[in-house]
Amino acid sequence: MSRVCELTGKKAMTGNNVSFSMNKTKRRFNVNLFKKKFYLPEEDKWVTLKVSTRAIKNVNKKGITQVMKEARAKGFLTK
């Protein structure tokens, strides 16, 4: 499975490693992802999602139901 956040849609970016002599080689900037279980009180069940740290902060701020509703509207969450 690819390294994509299921709530925000964040995924890895590509760029260059630049040495002191300005040689450039390709590299990846991966997303800081975690597998996290969230409890949905209206559905009375637990859901395991692969989320970024930014998504965890959004859940703490807005609540899991609001964040999941926004993710479904944007097409990131298919569960």
N, C-alpha and C positions, 0 to 999 in steps of 0.2 A: 504494500500500500504506500502511496506517495506521502510525502511530508507536507500535508496541507491542514490548516486549522479548519475544523468543521463548523465553527461559529462565525469566524471573520473572513475566511477564504484566503488568509495569508499563506504564501508558499515561498520556496527558496528563490533567491535572486542569484544572478551570476555577475562576476566582476573579475578584477585582476589582482593578483599578488604583485606588488611592485617592490623590487629589490633596491638596494642602495645604488646599484649601477643602472637603475631604471629598466631592468629587464622585466617584462610582463608575462606572467603565466596565468592561465584561467583558474578560477576558484569558485566555490559556491558559498553563499551566505545562507545558512539554514535557519529555519524558524525555530524558536525556543518552544518546543511542543511537549505536552504532558498528557498522559491518559488520566482522566479525572472522572469520578462518578458524581452525578448530580441527582438530587431527589426532586421529582416533579409532584407537588402536592395535589394538583387538580387531577392528574392521572393516577396518583398513588403508586408510582413505580420509580425505580432507579434507572438512570441512563448513563452509559459510559461513553464519553466523547474524547476525541483527540483534539485538545485545544491549546492555543498559545497563551502566554502569560498575559498579553493584552486582553484576551477574551475572558480570562479569569477575573481580571480587574473590572471588566464590563459587567460580569455576572454579579460581582460584589456590589457594584454601584446600582445597577438597574434591576437585578433579579433574573433568575434563570428563565422564567416564562417569557419575559419581555425580549430577552436576547435571542431565545430560540424562535420567537415569532418573527423578529427582524431577519434572522438567518434564513428562515424558510421563505420569506418574501423576496430575499435577494438570490435565492437558489443555492445557497451554500450547504444547507442541511437537508438531507433527503430522508432521514429517519422519521 
